[in-house]
Amino acid sequence: PISPLVPLRYLGDKVSDYPSRRALQLWFASPAGNETPVKVVAYNWSRTHRYVMAKALRFLTGGDWARDYLADGHDGLARDIAEFVEKVRRREESVKSDESDAR
């Protein structure tokens, strides 16, 4: 199985550090994927990718497959993602305002 926990290892995709939507769909539809907190996925991506966690999480929620998957009743995952994205967004904004105050 393709694990989204290890970036840069996706089906010969040389362009992106992220897995394909299909790879993600298969992962989260698998028994192992159901037990993988989305925060863990995002954190691991953020360590090797220039994007912050919020962008990794937005990627997780993007695309038709994610809408279909989340619509199937996986509302716990949807809630986790939404809460975490909001927390990261707020943290990013506070960091930006701290930097502008320092100038």
PyMOL CGO cylinders between C-alpha atoms (Angstrom):
from pymol import cmd
from pymol.cgo import CYLINDER

trace = [
    CYLINDER, 0.00, 0.00, 0.00, 1.07, 3.57, -0.62, 0.3, 1, 1, 1, 1, 1, 1,
    CYLINDER, 1.07, 3.57, -0.62, 1.40, 5.47, 2.61, 0.3, 1, 1, 1, 1, 1, 1,
    CYLINDER, 1.40, 5.47, 2.61, 0.95, 9.25, 2.60, 0.3, 1, 1, 1, 1, 1, 1,
    CYLINDER, 0.95, 9.25, 2.60, 3.21, 9.29, 5.64, 0.3, 1, 1, 1, 1, 1, 1,
    CYLINDER, 3.21, 9.29, 5.64, 6.32, 9.08, 3.46, 0.3, 1, 1, 1, 1, 1, 1,
    CYLINDER, 6.32, 9.08, 3.46, 6.58, 11.97, 0.97, 0.3, 1, 1, 1, 1, 1, 1,
    CYLINDER, 6.58, 11.97, 0.97, 8.46, 11.80, -2.34, 0.3, 1, 1, 1, 1, 1, 1,
    CYLINDER, 8.46, 11.80, -2.34, 7.51, 8.19, -2.93, 0.3, 1, 1, 1, 1, 1, 1,
    CYLINDER, 7.51, 8.19, -2.93, 4.44, 8.31, -5.13, 0.3, 1, 1, 1, 1, 1, 1,
    CYLINDER, 4.44, 8.31, -5.13, 3.98, 6.34, -8.33, 0.3, 1, 1, 1, 1, 1, 1,
    CYLINDER, 3.98, 6.34, -8.33, 6.94, 7.94, -10.07, 0.3, 1, 1, 1, 1, 1, 1,
    CYLINDER, 6.94, 7.94, -10.07, 5.55, 11.43, -9.48, 0.3, 1, 1, 1, 1, 1, 1,
    CYLINDER, 5.55, 11.43, -9.48, 8.63, 13.60, -9.87, 0.3, 1, 1, 1, 1, 1, 1,
    CYLINDER, 8.63, 13.60, -9.87, 6.73, 16.88, -9.80, 0.3, 1, 1, 1, 1, 1, 1,
    CYLINDER, 6.73, 16.88, -9.80, 5.02, 16.90, -6.44, 0.3, 1, 1, 1, 1, 1, 1,
    CYLINDER, 5.02, 16.90, -6.44, 5.91, 15.91, -2.90, 0.3, 1, 1, 1, 1, 1, 1,
    CYLINDER, 5.91, 15.91, -2.90, 2.27, 15.01, -2.45, 0.3, 1, 1, 1, 1, 1, 1,
    CYLINDER, 2.27, 15.01, -2.45, 0.65, 11.72, -3.42, 0.3, 1, 1, 1, 1, 1, 1,
    CYLINDER, 0.65, 11.72, -3.42, -1.96, 11.57, -6.14, 0.3, 1, 1, 1, 1, 1, 1,
    CYLINDER, -1.96, 11.57, -6.14, -5.58, 11.99, -5.17, 0.3, 1, 1, 1, 1, 1, 1,
    CYLINDER, -5.58, 11.99, -5.17, -6.11, 8.34, -6.04, 0.3, 1, 1, 1, 1, 1, 1,
    CYLINDER, -6.11, 8.34, -6.04, -3.30, 7.24, -3.73, 0.3, 1, 1, 1, 1, 1, 1,
    CYLINDER, -3.30, 7.24, -3.73, -4.79, 9.29, -0.92, 0.3, 1, 1, 1, 1, 1, 1,
    CYLINDER, -4.79, 9.29, -0.92, -8.24, 7.94, -1.61, 0.3, 1, 1, 1, 1, 1, 1,
    CYLINDER, -8.24, 7.94, -1.61, -6.98, 4.37, -1.46, 0.3, 1, 1, 1, 1, 1, 1,
    CYLINDER, -6.98, 4.37, -1.46, -5.03, 5.07, 1.70, 0.3, 1, 1, 1, 1, 1, 1,
    CYLINDER, -5.03, 5.07, 1.70, -7.87, 6.68, 3.64, 0.3, 1, 1, 1, 1, 1, 1,
    CYLINDER, -7.87, 6.68, 3.64, -10.32, 4.04, 2.43, 0.3, 1, 1, 1, 1, 1, 1,
    CYLINDER, -10.32, 4.04, 2.43, -8.06, 1.28, 3.78, 0.3, 1, 1, 1, 1, 1, 1,
    CYLINDER, -8.06, 1.28, 3.78, -8.32, -0.04, 7.36, 0.3, 1, 1, 1, 1, 1, 1,
    CYLINDER, -8.32, -0.04, 7.36, -4.90, 1.46, 8.13, 0.3, 1, 1, 1, 1, 1, 1,
    CYLINDER, -4.90, 1.46, 8.13, -5.95, 4.81, 6.71, 0.3, 1, 1, 1, 1, 1, 1,
    CYLINDER, -5.95, 4.81, 6.71, -9.03, 4.93, 8.89, 0.3, 1, 1, 1, 1, 1, 1,
    CYLINDER, -9.03, 4.93, 8.89, -6.77, 4.71, 11.93, 0.3, 1, 1, 1, 1, 1, 1,
    CYLINDER, -6.77, 4.71, 11.93, -4.36, 7.41, 10.73, 0.3, 1, 1, 1, 1, 1, 1,
    CYLINDER, -4.36, 7.41, 10.73, -5.06, 10.82, 12.23, 0.3, 1, 1, 1, 1, 1, 1,
    CYLINDER, -5.06, 10.82, 12.23, -4.98, 13.45, 9.52, 0.3, 1, 1, 1, 1, 1, 1,
    CYLINDER, -4.98, 13.45, 9.52, -2.75, 15.54, 11.80, 0.3, 1, 1, 1, 1, 1, 1,
    CYLINDER, -2.75, 15.54, 11.80, -0.05, 12.86, 11.60, 0.3, 1, 1, 1, 1, 1, 1,
    CYLINDER, -0.05, 12.86, 11.60, -0.21, 12.89, 7.80, 0.3, 1, 1, 1, 1, 1, 1,
    CYLINDER, -0.21, 12.89, 7.80, 0.03, 16.66, 7.67, 0.3, 1, 1, 1, 1, 1, 1,
    CYLINDER, 0.03, 16.66, 7.67, 2.83, 16.86, 10.21, 0.3, 1, 1, 1, 1, 1, 1,
    CYLINDER, 2.83, 16.86, 10.21, 4.95, 14.34, 8.33, 0.3, 1, 1, 1, 1, 1, 1,
    CYLINDER, 4.95, 14.34, 8.33, 4.41, 16.16, 5.06, 0.3, 1, 1, 1, 1, 1, 1,
    CYLINDER, 4.41, 16.16, 5.06, 5.28, 19.48, 6.65, 0.3, 1, 1, 1, 1, 1, 1,
    CYLINDER, 5.28, 19.48, 6.65, 8.67, 18.19, 7.79, 0.3, 1, 1, 1, 1, 1, 1,
    CYLINDER, 8.67, 18.19, 7.79, 9.88, 17.48, 4.27, 0.3, 1, 1, 1, 1, 1, 1,
    CYLINDER, 9.88, 17.48, 4.27, 7.87, 20.00, 2.27, 0.3, 1, 1, 1, 1, 1, 1,
    CYLINDER, 7.87, 20.00, 2.27, 8.22, 23.74, 2.08, 0.3, 1, 1, 1, 1, 1, 1,
    CYLINDER, 8.22, 23.74, 2.08, 4.50, 24.21, 2.62, 0.3, 1, 1, 1, 1, 1, 1,
    CYLINDER, 4.50, 24.21, 2.62, 3.14, 24.59, 6.12, 0.3, 1, 1, 1, 1, 1, 1,
    CYLINDER, 3.14, 24.59, 6.12, 0.79, 22.08, 7.66, 0.3, 1, 1, 1, 1, 1, 1,
    CYLINDER, 0.79, 22.08, 7.66, -2.29, 24.07, 6.76, 0.3, 1, 1, 1, 1, 1, 1,
    CYLINDER, -2.29, 24.07, 6.76, -1.46, 23.72, 3.08, 0.3, 1, 1, 1, 1, 1, 1,
    CYLINDER, -1.46, 23.72, 3.08, -0.92, 20.00, 3.48, 0.3, 1, 1, 1, 1, 1, 1,
    CYLINDER, -0.92, 20.00, 3.48, -4.30, 19.77, 5.16, 0.3, 1, 1, 1, 1, 1, 1,
    CYLINDER, -4.30, 19.77, 5.16, -5.95, 21.85, 2.47, 0.3, 1, 1, 1, 1, 1, 1,
    CYLINDER, -5.95, 21.85, 2.47, -4.50, 19.45, -0.07, 0.3, 1, 1, 1, 1, 1, 1,
    CYLINDER, -4.50, 19.45, -0.07, -6.04, 16.57, 1.87, 0.3, 1, 1, 1, 1, 1, 1,
    CYLINDER, -6.04, 16.57, 1.87, -9.47, 18.16, 1.61, 0.3, 1, 1, 1, 1, 1, 1,
    CYLINDER, -9.47, 18.16, 1.61, -9.14, 19.18, -2.04, 0.3, 1, 1, 1, 1, 1, 1,
    CYLINDER, -9.14, 19.18, -2.04, -10.53, 17.37, -5.03, 0.3, 1, 1, 1, 1, 1, 1,
    CYLINDER, -10.53, 17.37, -5.03, -13.61, 15.40, -5.89, 0.3, 1, 1, 1, 1, 1, 1,
    CYLINDER, -13.61, 15.40, -5.89, -12.49, 12.22, -4.15, 0.3, 1, 1, 1, 1, 1, 1,
    CYLINDER, -12.49, 12.22, -4.15, -12.16, 14.03, -0.81, 0.3, 1, 1, 1, 1, 1, 1,
    CYLINDER, -12.16, 14.03, -0.81, -15.64, 15.49, -1.09, 0.3, 1, 1, 1, 1, 1, 1,
    CYLINDER, -15.64, 15.49, -1.09, -17.06, 12.07, -1.92, 0.3, 1, 1, 1, 1, 1, 1,
    CYLINDER, -17.06, 12.07, -1.92, -15.11, 10.36, 0.84, 0.3, 1, 1, 1, 1, 1, 1,
    CYLINDER, -15.11, 10.36, 0.84, -16.01, 12.90, 3.50, 0.3, 1, 1, 1, 1, 1, 1,
    CYLINDER, -16.01, 12.90, 3.50, -19.64, 12.84, 2.33, 0.3, 1, 1, 1, 1, 1, 1,
    CYLINDER, -19.64, 12.84, 2.33, -19.77, 9.10, 3.05, 0.3, 1, 1, 1, 1, 1, 1,
    CYLINDER, -19.77, 9.10, 3.05, -20.08, 9.82, 6.73, 0.3, 1, 1, 1, 1, 1, 1,
    CYLINDER, -20.08, 9.82, 6.73, -16.45, 10.18, 7.78, 0.3, 1, 1, 1, 1, 1, 1,
    CYLINDER, -16.45, 10.18, 7.78, -17.39, 13.33, 9.61, 0.3, 1, 1, 1, 1, 1, 1,
    CYLINDER, -17.39, 13.33, 9.61, -14.79, 12.78, 12.32, 0.3, 1, 1, 1, 1, 1, 1,
    CYLINDER, -14.79, 12.78, 12.32, -12.04, 13.17, 9.73, 0.3, 1, 1, 1, 1, 1, 1,
    CYLINDER, -12.04, 13.17, 9.73, -13.73, 16.23, 8.25, 0.3, 1, 1, 1, 1, 1, 1,
    CYLINDER, -13.73, 16.23, 8.25, -14.08, 17.81, 11.69, 0.3, 1, 1, 1, 1, 1, 1,
    CYLINDER, -14.08, 17.81, 11.69, -10.45, 17.07, 12.59, 0.3, 1, 1, 1, 1, 1, 1,
    CYLINDER, -10.45, 17.07, 12.59, -9.25, 18.66, 9.37, 0.3, 1, 1, 1, 1, 1, 1,
    CYLINDER, -9.25, 18.66, 9.37, -11.43, 21.74, 9.72, 0.3, 1, 1, 1, 1, 1, 1,
    CYLINDER, -11.43, 21.74, 9.72, -10.41, 22.35, 13.33, 0.3, 1, 1, 1, 1, 1, 1,
    CYLINDER, -10.41, 22.35, 13.33, -6.74, 21.83, 12.64, 0.3, 1, 1, 1, 1, 1, 1,
    CYLINDER, -6.74, 21.83, 12.64, -6.68, 24.05, 9.56, 0.3, 1, 1, 1, 1, 1, 1,
    CYLINDER, -6.68, 24.05, 9.56, -8.34, 26.79, 11.57, 0.3, 1, 1, 1, 1, 1, 1,
    CYLINDER, -8.34, 26.79, 11.57, -5.81, 26.49, 14.41, 0.3, 1, 1, 1, 1, 1, 1,
    CYLINDER, -5.81, 26.49, 14.41, -2.87, 26.60, 12.02, 0.3, 1, 1, 1, 1, 1, 1,
    CYLINDER, -2.87, 26.60, 12.02, -4.37, 29.57, 10.15, 0.3, 1, 1, 1, 1, 1, 1,
    CYLINDER, -4.37, 29.57, 10.15, -4.76, 31.48, 13.41, 0.3, 1, 1, 1, 1, 1, 1,
    CYLINDER, -4.76, 31.48, 13.41, -1.20, 30.63, 14.44, 0.3, 1, 1, 1, 1, 1, 1,
    CYLINDER, -1.20, 30.63, 14.44, 0.15, 31.78, 11.08, 0.3, 1, 1, 1, 1, 1, 1,
    CYLINDER, 0.15, 31.78, 11.08, -1.74, 35.07, 11.38, 0.3, 1, 1, 1, 1, 1, 1,
    CYLINDER, -1.74, 35.07, 11.38, -0.42, 35.69, 14.89, 0.3, 1, 1, 1, 1, 1, 1,
    CYLINDER, -0.42, 35.69, 14.89, 3.15, 34.98, 13.73, 0.3, 1, 1, 1, 1, 1, 1,
    CYLINDER, 3.15, 34.98, 13.73, 2.73, 37.43, 10.85, 0.3, 1, 1, 1, 1, 1, 1,
    CYLINDER, 2.73, 37.43, 10.85, 1.39, 40.15, 13.13, 0.3, 1, 1, 1, 1, 1, 1,
    CYLINDER, 1.39, 40.15, 13.13, 4.24, 39.54, 15.60, 0.3, 1, 1, 1, 1, 1, 1,
    CYLINDER, 4.24, 39.54, 15.60, 6.74, 39.98, 12.77, 0.3, 1, 1, 1, 1, 1, 1,
    CYLINDER, 6.74, 39.98, 12.77, 5.15, 43.21, 11.58, 0.3, 1, 1, 1, 1, 1, 1,
    CYLINDER, 5.15, 43.21, 11.58, 5.07, 44.55, 15.16, 0.3, 1, 1, 1, 1, 1, 1,
    CYLINDER, 5.07, 44.55, 15.16, 8.79, 43.87, 15.48, 0.3, 1, 1, 1, 1, 1, 1,
    CYLINDER, 8.79, 43.87, 15.48, 9.59, 46.06, 12.47, 0.3, 1, 1, 1, 1, 1, 1,
]
cmd.load_cgo(trace, "trace")
